[in-house]
Amino acid sequence: MKIRMKFAKYGSIKFIGHLDMMRFFQKAIRRSGIDIRYSEGFSPHQIMSFAAPLGVGIESLGEYLDIEVNTLTSTAEMVSALNDTMVEGVQILDACILPDTVKNAMASVAAASYQIHLKEGDFPIPDFAEKLSDFYAQEQIPYTKETKKSILEMDLKQGIYNMQVKETQVLTDIMSAVAAVLITNPDEKRLSLPCIQMTVDASSSGNIKPTVVFEKFCEFAGCKIPSSRIQVTRLETYTNLAKEGEVRRLVPLLSMI
């Protein structure tokens, strides 16, 4: 039986890398008593698959994990048992049983939405609403991606599905709904500062980093905002239900069931 879980990652846990998160969940599942299925062979391991690895330092409200279990009483009891074993900074938000025909979470990812908010600092802040409108109206947003083996010229605009300016209050309300706090430092005055929300390509073939988009925006707006003065939060992870030739139809990974 396949199970898909949605979870949040926030606070100091945002500094834990993907491999350590995998190990954390393996131990949490054992402690919670979930009857997870193991692979066969000389070195059996828990059968699990994460949707899209999260970069270190990024918080999230939309992480997904697929597991296979031998037996299950109910998804609600499983969520409760897991949350009882979680540390502060990780919370299971929901879970559902997957039909056998559904692809695993990693293979299903098509896009992800992010929020980038500013922390307080001694740097000029441009008129986000005006500058962002002009930035996104460009026909092309050229970007040079350097790897160890090559230099790749690409157009970011093709992988940016939408961008808009929001108030940070939106994110605070969301976190209140899941009884968690994304503000690592309660004294941070975040509500008076603007933020940018964007939905970008997160597929394996065209993954766009939100920090790269923000860097190009700052370059366009003529402002210098240190990377240490921004906080990136993944809001949701999506799959594309549209068939070939149809208009893109993005839905959260839990909504595709």
N, C-alpha and C positions, 0 to 999 in steps of 0.2 A: 504494500500500500504506500503510495507516494503522498507526502505532505509538503505543502509550501507555507513557510512562515515569513511574516513581515516584522522587522524589528527596527528600533531606533538606537543610534550610537551617538553619544554626546558627552560633554564635559571632558575630564582628563582622559577618558577612554579613546578620544579621537586621536591620541598620539600612539595608539597600539596599531601595529601594522597588520596586514591581511593574514599572513601566516600565523601570527600569534592569536588572531581572532578565531581562526579555524581550530587551533588547539584549545582555546577557551571554550568554544561550543562543544567540542568533543568531550571535554571534562564535564561541562554543565549537563549535557545529555546523559552521561553516565550517572551523575549525582542525582538527577531528577527521576531516574528509574524508567525512562522511556525505553520501550522494547525496540530499539533501532536495529535495522538489518545490517549485517556485516558482509563484506565481500568474501569470496572463497579463496583458497590458496594457502600458501605457507605464511603469508603476512596479512591476515585479514584486517580491514579497516572499515570504519563506519561509512556508509554510503550517504554522502552529502554533497551538495553543489551550491555554491554562492553565485548570485546573479552577476554582479559586477564589482570587482575589488575596489574598495574605497581608499583614496589617497590618505596618507598620514596627515593629520591636522584638520581633516574635513569632518564635520558633524553630519548626521543624516537622520531623516525621518522616514526614509524609504528604502531600507535594505531588505534583501530577500535571500532566503535559504531554503533549498529543497532537501528533504531527507526521505529515506524509505524505512518503514517500520514493519515488524511482523504482526503486532497486535496493537489495537488502539481502543480506548474506552470512548473518548470524545476529544475533539480538538480544543475545547474550552478547558478541560482538565489538563491537557498537555501544556497549554499556554500558562496556566496557573502554576503547574509544577516547575516549569522552566524558570518563570519569573521569581519563584522562591529561591532559586539557586543563583540568580544573576547578581553581579556587583552593580554599584551605582554607576550609571553611564551606559547600561545596556538594558533595553526593555523590549520584550516581545509584544507586539501590538495586535497581531491577528494571525490566524492560521486556517487553512482549509485543506480538504482532501483533493488531490489531483486526479483527473481521469487519466487512464493509461496512455491516451493519444496525445496528451499535452507534452510539448518539448520541455526539457529542463530549464531552470531559470536562466542559466548562463547563455544558452542558445536562443532564448526568447528576447533578450534585451535589444531594444532598438533605439531608445532615447532616455534621457534623464533630465529632470528639472532641478535647478540650483538657485540658491539665494546667496548673494554676496553683500554683506553689510559692512559698514565702516566702523572701526573702533575710534575712540577719541585720539587725536594726535595733532601735532603742529604742522599741518599741511593744508594747502588751499583745496577747497571742494568746489568743483564746477557745477553749473546748473545741469544736474543729471537728466532731467526731463527733456530739455532742449537738445543737449549734446547726444543723448542716446538715440533720439529720433533721427538725427542727422547721420549718426554712425550706422544705424541699422538700415537706413535708406540707401546706402551705398550698393552698387551693383556687385562689387567684389570687395572682399576683405583679404588681401594677400598676406600670406604668412610663410615664413621660411622655417621649416622644421629640420633641425640637425640631429642626426643619429651618429652612432659610432662608425657606421659604414657608409653613410651617404647624406646628402643634403636634398630635402624634398620641398618643392614649391607647391603650396596648396592654397585653395580659396576657402577661408573659414565660413564665408556667407552660406555656402551650400549645406553646412552642417549646423547652422544656427536656425532653429525653427521659430523662435520668438524671443523677444527681449522687452522688458518693461521696468519702469521705476515703481517701487512700492515703499511702504512704510515698514519699519522693523516691527511695529506692533503686530503685524500679520503673523510673523513667526512666533511671537510670544503667545498669541492666542492659540495657535496650533499646539504648542507644547503644553499649554495648560490643559488642553483636551486629553492628552495622554498622561497627565499627571507627572510630567518631567520638566526639568529646567535646563534650557540650552545655554543660559547665561552663566558662563563659568565664573565670572566675577560679578556678584550681585550689585556692586557699586558702579559698574559700567553704565554710562548714560547712553544707551543704545537707541531709545525711542525717538530722540531728536535728530538722528542722523539718517540719511537716505540709504536705500539699498537697491540692488538690481536683481531681478529674477529673470532667468533664461531657461529655455528648453533646448538642448543640443543633442546631436547624434552621439549615442553611447554604444553603438554596435561595434563588434570586433573589427570590422573593416573600415570604420570611419570615426573612431572615438575622438571627440573634441573635449579638451580640458577647459573647464570654466575659467580657470586662472589665466589661461592664454587669451581667451576672449576679453577678459577684464583688462589685461595688459595692453591689448590692441585698442580697447576703448580709451584707456588713459592716454595712450600715445596720440589718438585722434583728438581727444579733448584738450591736449596740451597740459596735462596735470601729472604730477609725480606723487603717487600714493604708495608708500612702502608696502611690500607684501605682508610684513608683520602687522600692519594696521588694518587688515581685512580678515573676515571670517567667512569661510565658504560652508554652506549647508546644502546637502542633497535633500530635496523635498520629496521626490518620487522617482521611481524607475518604471519605464514603460516598455510595452511591446507594441508592434504594429500589426493590427488586424486586417489592414487593407490587402487585397490581392494585387498581383502584378498589374500595373496600369491604372489602378485606382488611386484616389487621393489618400494621402497618409492618414491613418486613423489610429492615434495613440491612446492606449488605455493602460492603467496600472497593472502590474503583473498579477495581482489578485483578481482583478476584474475580468481577466481573460477566461476565467474558469466557467 
